[in-house]
Amino acid sequence: MNFRDRHVVVTGGTGALGRAVVGALLEAGAHCHVSYMVEAEAKAFPHKTNVTLHAVDDLANEATVARLYHAVPNLWASIHLAGGFAMSGIADTDKAKLMAQVDTNFIACFLCCRAAVQAIRRSGQDGRIVNVAARPGLEWRSGAGMVAYAASKAAVAAMTAALAEEVVKDGILVNAVAPSTMDTPANRAAMPEADYAVWPKVEEVAASILFLASPDNAVTRGGIVPVYGRS
């Protein structure tokens, strides 16, 4: 896949999946604009060449998102990895906790999609958008014990399909991946008794994202692609 000289935004790109996505994009020739919130992750970020790091404290803020996308020339693709997980039963989930999940997972994704569409239209070229839903956002019963998270990711999936229909006339193809639990150091620490072998690896999920964001993807739109590994 050739991303030579193409500008790509990757939100949340300093995390475990983000590092894999950015690394693959750089190998394919892209220039990556990576947003981050955690300063330590930015300092430890292994990719330096053809990367512009953007400190972004709140992707659920319209003005903040607008500044990020106005700083990117000739946007080709926008990949939205930023999000957050909360395990909480409904009895322990008040409105503040619910809205935190909605803001972090859905509102941030919505605003980045909006800004990406505007930026791609300004470029006068085609483009790609890739969102990240989650398995509980597709398989709702698996969201027991994490209802706010599941609902926020289901909203991402629905928005992806609706937006894909809206902007295809502009040459913008919109898709999402829906991972199950990925094999990351944080997830291993949180679930030490799990069978890590069946979890999808971040490099494998990154490969699916890369295709959907690439010029090689000429026809796929509105897809919510399960990336579950063998789990």
TIMAR-930892 format. One record per residue (C-alpha): x, y, z; residue number from 1; residue in three letters. Coordinates in Angstrom, 3 decimals. Layout:
% residues N
NODE	xx	yy	zz	pos	code
NODE	X	Y	Z	NUM	ALA
...
***
This chain:
% residues 231
NODE	xx	yy	zz	pos	code
NODE	0.000	0.000	0.000	1	MET
NODE	1.427	3.337	-1.063	2	ASN
NODE	0.897	6.381	1.169	3	PHE
NODE	3.802	8.273	-0.362	4	ARG
NODE	3.570	11.996	0.537	5	ASP
NODE	0.040	11.584	1.912	6	ARG
NODE	-0.868	13.355	5.160	7	HIS
NODE	-2.686	11.224	7.724	8	VAL
NODE	-4.087	12.193	11.119	9	VAL
NODE	-3.914	9.518	13.827	10	VAL
NODE	-5.664	10.503	17.044	11	THR
NODE	-4.429	8.724	20.133	12	GLY
NODE	-1.464	7.619	18.073	13	GLY
NODE	1.024	7.314	20.931	14	THR
NODE	-0.744	4.310	22.513	15	GLY
NODE	-0.047	0.650	21.811	16	ALA
NODE	-2.281	0.392	18.738	17	LEU
NODE	-1.287	3.873	17.623	18	GLY
NODE	2.391	3.009	17.561	19	ARG
NODE	1.663	0.026	15.332	20	ALA
NODE	-0.554	2.080	13.000	21	VAL
NODE	1.896	4.976	12.741	22	VAL
NODE	4.822	2.624	12.172	23	GLY
NODE	3.014	0.894	9.317	24	ALA
NODE	1.964	4.221	7.796	25	LEU
NODE	5.516	5.543	7.899	26	LEU
NODE	6.819	2.398	6.210	27	GLU
NODE	4.258	3.052	3.457	28	ALA
NODE	5.507	6.620	2.975	29	GLY
NODE	2.939	8.690	4.890	30	ALA
NODE	3.461	11.844	6.901	31	HIS
NODE	1.634	11.307	10.197	32	CYS
NODE	0.026	13.948	12.392	33	HIS
NODE	-0.328	12.285	15.790	34	VAL
NODE	-2.428	13.678	18.605	35	SER
NODE	-1.650	12.756	22.188	36	TYR
NODE	-2.735	13.576	25.729	37	MET
NODE	-0.117	11.805	27.872	38	VAL
NODE	3.224	13.629	27.822	39	GLU
NODE	5.168	10.537	28.862	40	ALA
NODE	3.819	8.623	25.843	41	GLU
NODE	4.891	11.447	23.529	42	ALA
NODE	8.406	11.518	24.992	43	LYS
NODE	8.720	7.754	24.586	44	ALA
NODE	7.212	7.709	21.088	45	PHE
NODE	9.637	5.762	18.888	46	PRO
NODE	8.806	7.398	15.549	47	HIS
NODE	10.426	10.746	14.773	48	LYS
NODE	10.846	11.127	11.016	49	THR
NODE	7.811	12.322	9.037	50	ASN
NODE	5.797	12.635	12.246	51	VAL
NODE	4.260	15.786	13.688	52	THR
NODE	3.100	15.405	17.286	53	LEU
NODE	0.153	17.518	18.446	54	HIS
NODE	-0.624	17.930	22.145	55	ALA
NODE	-4.431	17.802	22.332	56	VAL
NODE	-6.047	17.884	25.756	57	ASP
NODE	-9.689	17.379	24.745	58	ASP
NODE	-10.899	15.883	21.469	59	LEU
NODE	-14.491	16.474	22.610	60	ALA
NODE	-13.900	20.232	22.252	61	ASN
NODE	-14.838	21.655	18.850	62	GLU
NODE	-12.287	24.464	18.850	63	ALA
NODE	-9.465	22.131	19.867	64	THR
NODE	-10.324	19.660	17.110	65	VAL
NODE	-10.618	22.439	14.534	66	ALA
NODE	-7.109	23.687	15.391	67	ARG
NODE	-5.680	20.197	14.964	68	LEU
NODE	-7.153	19.694	11.508	69	TYR
NODE	-6.383	23.199	10.271	70	HIS
NODE	-2.714	22.439	10.990	71	ALA
NODE	-2.712	19.523	8.517	72	VAL
NODE	-2.077	20.278	4.819	73	PRO
NODE	-3.911	18.306	2.126	74	ASN
NODE	-5.405	15.705	4.423	75	LEU
NODE	-5.783	12.268	2.850	76	TRP
NODE	-6.927	10.126	5.775	77	ALA
NODE	-8.038	10.467	9.363	78	SER
NODE	-7.760	7.501	11.740	79	ILE
NODE	-9.480	7.842	15.103	80	HIS
NODE	-7.926	5.629	17.765	81	LEU
NODE	-8.426	7.902	20.776	82	ALA
NODE	-10.934	6.607	23.295	83	GLY
NODE	-11.353	5.195	26.755	84	GLY
NODE	-12.684	2.145	28.541	85	PHE
NODE	-14.635	1.939	31.781	86	ALA
NODE	-15.871	-1.258	33.393	87	MET
NODE	-18.878	-0.262	35.474	88	SER
NODE	-22.299	-1.761	36.107	89	GLY
NODE	-25.270	0.487	35.526	90	ILE
NODE	-26.031	0.872	39.234	91	ALA
NODE	-22.568	2.371	39.694	92	ASP
NODE	-22.664	4.501	36.539	93	THR
NODE	-24.056	7.961	37.186	94	ASP
NODE	-24.622	10.603	34.529	95	LYS
NODE	-21.097	11.969	34.894	96	ALA
NODE	-19.542	8.545	34.219	97	LYS
NODE	-21.905	7.966	31.303	98	LEU
NODE	-21.092	11.322	29.725	99	MET
NODE	-17.375	10.717	30.214	100	ALA
NODE	-17.664	7.597	28.032	101	GLN
NODE	-19.867	9.377	25.497	102	VAL
NODE	-17.465	12.324	25.255	103	ASP
NODE	-14.328	10.197	25.103	104	THR
NODE	-15.560	7.601	22.634	105	ASN
NODE	-18.394	9.092	20.602	106	PHE
NODE	-18.277	12.898	20.713	107	ILE
NODE	-14.525	12.978	20.095	108	ALA
NODE	-14.898	10.608	17.142	109	CYS
NODE	-17.836	12.589	15.753	110	PHE
NODE	-15.965	15.909	15.931	111	LEU
NODE	-12.842	14.410	14.341	112	CYS
NODE	-14.961	12.930	11.534	113	CYS
NODE	-16.575	16.331	10.994	114	ARG
NODE	-13.238	18.135	10.878	115	ALA
NODE	-11.749	15.444	8.628	116	ALA
NODE	-14.600	15.735	6.126	117	VAL
NODE	-14.134	19.507	6.007	118	GLN
NODE	-10.361	19.177	5.591	119	ALA
NODE	-10.586	16.554	2.843	120	ILE
NODE	-13.134	18.666	0.997	121	ARG
NODE	-10.753	21.656	1.237	122	ARG
NODE	-8.016	19.568	-0.367	123	SER
NODE	-10.195	18.923	-3.415	124	GLY
NODE	-9.169	15.263	-3.391	125	GLN
NODE	-10.619	11.941	-2.304	126	ASP
NODE	-9.965	10.696	1.212	127	GLY
NODE	-10.484	8.042	3.838	128	ARG
NODE	-11.755	7.956	7.433	129	ILE
NODE	-11.330	4.997	9.788	130	VAL
NODE	-12.988	4.860	13.217	131	ASN
NODE	-12.597	2.365	16.045	132	VAL
NODE	-15.729	0.776	17.458	133	ALA
NODE	-15.476	-2.313	19.694	134	ALA
NODE	-16.858	-5.813	19.968	135	ARG
NODE	-19.423	-4.792	22.644	136	PRO
NODE	-20.575	-2.055	20.272	137	GLY
NODE	-21.615	-4.786	17.814	138	LEU
NODE	-22.438	-7.671	20.143	139	GLU
NODE	-24.497	-5.764	22.691	140	TRP
NODE	-24.998	-8.592	25.199	141	ARG
NODE	-21.233	-8.772	25.623	142	SER
NODE	-21.456	-5.234	27.029	143	GLY
NODE	-22.913	-6.408	30.336	144	ALA
NODE	-20.965	-4.742	33.125	145	GLY
NODE	-19.740	-2.010	30.769	146	MET
NODE	-23.011	-0.593	29.477	147	VAL
NODE	-21.832	3.017	29.032	148	ALA
NODE	-18.787	1.871	27.066	149	TYR
NODE	-20.807	-0.489	24.874	150	ALA
NODE	-23.390	2.202	24.111	151	ALA
NODE	-20.752	4.785	23.215	152	SER
NODE	-19.020	2.364	20.847	153	LYS
NODE	-22.352	1.314	19.309	154	ALA
NODE	-22.886	5.004	18.548	155	ALA
NODE	-19.514	5.087	16.770	156	VAL
NODE	-20.560	2.118	14.625	157	ALA
NODE	-23.915	3.666	13.694	158	ALA
NODE	-22.319	7.010	12.883	159	MET
NODE	-19.718	5.312	10.697	160	THR
NODE	-22.348	3.628	8.534	161	ALA
NODE	-24.497	6.764	8.262	162	ALA
NODE	-21.551	9.038	7.485	163	LEU
NODE	-20.264	6.649	4.836	164	ALA
NODE	-23.499	7.123	2.903	165	GLU
NODE	-23.416	10.885	3.365	166	GLU
NODE	-19.915	11.593	2.050	167	VAL
NODE	-19.322	8.924	-0.585	168	VAL
NODE	-20.308	11.492	-3.212	169	LYS
NODE	-17.252	13.484	-2.116	170	ASP
NODE	-14.964	10.522	-2.740	171	GLY
NODE	-14.561	9.936	1.008	172	ILE
NODE	-14.800	6.317	2.128	173	LEU
NODE	-15.646	5.858	5.813	174	VAL
NODE	-15.213	2.581	7.694	175	ASN
NODE	-14.466	1.285	11.186	176	ALA
NODE	-12.790	-1.646	12.843	177	VAL
NODE	-14.266	-3.296	15.927	178	ALA
NODE	-11.569	-4.997	18.001	179	PRO
NODE	-12.058	-7.480	20.779	180	SER
NODE	-9.563	-7.282	23.647	181	THR
NODE	-6.185	-6.593	22.035	182	MET
NODE	-2.866	-8.016	23.141	183	ASP
NODE	-1.258	-5.031	24.852	184	THR
NODE	0.866	-4.753	28.005	185	PRO
NODE	-1.952	-2.906	29.774	186	ALA
NODE	-4.524	-5.582	28.952	187	ASN
NODE	-2.173	-8.369	30.022	188	ARG
NODE	-1.628	-6.603	33.340	189	ALA
NODE	-5.373	-6.152	33.832	190	ALA
NODE	-6.196	-9.786	32.941	191	MET
NODE	-3.209	-11.918	34.000	192	PRO
NODE	-5.140	-15.190	33.766	193	GLU
NODE	-6.381	-14.651	30.191	194	ALA
NODE	-5.248	-16.617	27.149	195	ASP
NODE	-3.243	-13.933	25.352	196	TYR
NODE	-2.637	-16.168	22.350	197	ALA
NODE	-6.203	-15.754	21.107	198	VAL
NODE	-6.225	-11.962	21.372	199	TRP
NODE	-5.634	-9.975	18.169	200	PRO
NODE	-2.199	-8.386	18.033	201	LYS
NODE	-1.973	-4.647	17.556	202	VAL
NODE	0.036	-5.164	14.360	203	GLU
NODE	-2.799	-7.299	12.963	204	GLU
NODE	-5.437	-4.707	13.810	205	VAL
NODE	-3.176	-2.013	12.350	206	ALA
NODE	-2.987	-3.931	9.063	207	ALA
NODE	-6.783	-3.870	8.737	208	SER
NODE	-6.873	-0.148	9.525	209	ILE
NODE	-4.113	0.556	7.028	210	LEU
NODE	-5.987	-1.100	4.187	211	PHE
NODE	-9.218	0.765	4.912	212	LEU
NODE	-7.294	4.065	5.003	213	ALA
NODE	-5.319	3.370	1.847	214	SER
NODE	-5.824	4.258	-1.815	215	PRO
NODE	-5.969	0.482	-2.403	216	ASP
NODE	-9.383	0.529	-0.738	217	ASN
NODE	-11.438	1.709	-3.680	218	ALA
NODE	-14.866	0.263	-2.857	219	VAL
NODE	-15.313	-0.548	0.836	220	THR
NODE	-17.448	1.952	2.764	221	ARG
NODE	-19.761	1.767	5.736	222	GLY
NODE	-18.069	-1.378	6.997	223	GLY
NODE	-17.681	-2.167	10.683	224	ILE
NODE	-14.971	-4.802	10.420	225	VAL
NODE	-14.656	-7.281	13.312	226	PRO
NODE	-11.014	-7.766	14.273	227	VAL
NODE	-11.332	-10.403	16.964	228	TYR
NODE	-8.392	-12.690	16.334	229	GLY
NODE	-9.362	-16.116	17.706	230	ARG
NODE	-11.099	-14.748	20.787	231	SER
***
